[in-house]
Every structure is written in C-alpha cells, then in structure tokens.
Amino acid sequence: MRWRILGLLFLARIGLGFQFQTVASVGDDLVVAFGLDYTGIGFLIGLFMAPGLVLALPAGYWGRFVSDRIMVVFGLGALALGGLVSSQAVESWTVGLGRIFAGAGFLFTTLYFTKMVADWFEGREIATAMSILVMSWPFGIAMGQVGHAWLAVTYGWQVPFQAAAVYCLIAALAVFAFYRAPHDLPPLKDGSAARLTRQEWRLTLCAAVAWGVFNAAYVTYLSFGPKVLEDLGQTAIAAAGMISIGSWIMVVSGAVCGQIVDRVGGRNVVLTVCMGGAIVALLLLSRPGAGLSASLLFGLLGMAPAGVIVALAGQALRPQVRAFGMGIFFTVYYAIMLVIPPVAGAIRDATGNAQGPILLAIALFASVVPLSLMFESFKETQHLSLKKEA
C-alpha cells in the first residue's frame, strides 16, 4: 500500500517543479515583454519561495486540525491559481502576484508531501522513499525545461503557465480521490504536540540549512546553466534540452542513491562523492564541447543524494511533532531559497556572463557535506544522552 501511495504522491508532486520552472523557461520573453533585467528575473524565481517565510510555521501548526490530504489539495489548487494569474499578466507585478499564489501552494504541498512520506515510511526504507519523492521535483522541472520552451516559442510565454496550472488541478483531484493516511500514526496530544526538544531544534535547523543550500545551488544551475551554453554558441532550446538531461537522469540516480544509504549506510561518504561530482560538473560546464558530459555527471552524481538530505528532517523529529517541525524546517529552507536567486541574478548583471552564478552554485554545493557532518555529530550526542538516561 505504501508504495502505491508513494507513486500517487510522486505523480502529483511533479506539478510543483513544472509550475516552478515557468519563469526560468520564459525568462527571456519576460525581459522583452516587461523590460526586466536578470536581477528581476531572479527576483521572480525567488518570489516563489517568499510565502514560505510567513506560512511555514502556521501551515505546520494547522496540520493538527486539518488532514494532510486537504492541505495538499489546497496547495495544488493555489499552484494552479498562481499559474493562471501569471498567464494573464500585462505588467510584471501581476506575474509576481501569481508567483506568490503559486509559492503559497508550493509551501503547503511540499511540507505535507514530505510529512506524508515520513509517516508512511518511518523506519522502513525512508531514504529510498524520500529520494523517489524529491525526484518528482527535477522530473517536473525537466518537463518544463523542454515543454515550456517549446510552448513559449510556438504559442507565447503565457501558455507554459496555463499548462502547469492544468497539471496541478488534475493532481489535486487525484490526491483528493485516492490518498489515504496510514492507520498506525500515534495520536497528537494537546500542548506537547507542538513542542520540540532542544536537540530536535538543532537537528532540524542543521537539516534545513543543508536542504536549502542544496536546492538553491540546483536552482541557480537550472537558471543560469543554459546561459553558459548559449554563451558558447548553443541555441536557447538546445541549451535547455542539454541541461534538462541531468534532471531526467537524477530521477533514477536519486532512487539508487537512497537504496545505497538505506542498505549499506555511509551517508557522509555518499554525500562527499556526490557533491564532488556536482562541483566537477559545474566546472566542466563552461568548457567548449563539455556541456553534455557536465549534464550527465550532474544527473548521475550531483543531484542523486537529494532524498538522502531531505530524509534528515524525518530522522530529526518524532511523529508527534513532525508537522510543526516541518514548518520550522521549511521556514529556513524558504529563507535561503528566497535570497539566493536574486543574488545569483545580481552576480549575472554585475559580471555580464553566466559563469558568476555558477561559481556561487559551486560554493553552495560544497557546504552540504560539513552540514551533514554537523547533523551526525548532534545525532551522536543525542544517542549518548539517551544512554546515560537509561
């Protein structure tokens, strides 16, 4: 049953990446239509994450009163609404308004998709399950990299927003009709349910920063990697297609990576190898003729440990505090994701080329391993404390 539920959540969560990728895919059209610069495009990309700063904690708290299924259906509906609003824009602020609506939906769905999988797979292949779940994000982005670029060229920049909105609406109906919660969840208790221990705070914050910088690096790569290839002579559609190859590959490599950690262990060794691969891939990207090799390496190694990283949040929290703790986790995540895209865009404007943002992405990927080591150190301290109490 849990694998069927995971399949449903995977297909529904594709809509998040599909909607997110719209602005990055039609960025050049928005520059022409509204007179924006790339700092402005980066701001619109980052605006998708802004509602998380305000809504993550309330969303985690509301989970005590509203079912996970309804929260996800609401979030997917907001993602659809945001896409429709952006598609009707005649001024740039309307695109931004649509991004805020979609970003609110992204917050609710991301938080509760993660909680649903943690509930179903706690203690049972959670790294594998989380790896499969989070790979729906690059899968949706890869669909957008290819599909949105073609739709924009063929029908206009508004259509990608509309296509993503339709997908999110269908996903909302599917979750409402078919999702069921596990029967063995411990009941929430008033008062204590929303209280994290000091150790849970440390673990959650550490996991959140690792997840935030990892995703910020990925988004920077998606937004400016095609520009690096265009500077080397590729057409816009060819560059987008080449960068998307990595996103397609990581759907498989992510599941394999989760299986390795679940069965063999060695999380920090795996992260070190994978982050090293990501850095090498980004360095290769600017070399003439190396774009395909860079994208393949990035997909095989660079993004493979996504589920391993997000699984840290589930390991940091007891089931009784998981919804509220996920609110804290995603507040930190969204703060990082809100800040980095405009910074990357400003670097692009200041340097006049796309290699500057790629160097920022390299630095972000490099910070993931120290954060994982810190998490493990905190976890070991927790185990020692429990032994002393026993």
Buried (B, 14 or more C-beta within 10 A) or exposed (E): EBEEBBEBBBBBBBBBBBBBBBBBBBBBBBBEBBEBEBBBBBBBBBBBBBBBBEBBBEBBBBBEEEEBBBBBBBBBBBBBBBBBBBBEBEEBEBBBBBBBBBBBBBBBBBBBBBBBBBBBBBEEBBBBBBBBBBBBBBBBBBBBBBBBBBBBEEEBBBBBBBBBBBBBBBBBEBBBEEBEEEEEBEEBEEEEBBEBEEBBBBBBBBBBBBBBBBBBBBBBBBBBBBBBBBEBEBEBBBBBBBBBBBBBBBBEBBBEBBBBBBEEEEBBEBBBBBBBBBBBBBBBBBEEEBBEBBBBBBBBBBBBBBBBBBBBBBBBBEBBBBBBBBBBBBBBBBBBBBBBBBBBBBBBEEEEBBBBBBBBBBEBBBBBBEBBBBBBEBBEEBEEEEEEEE
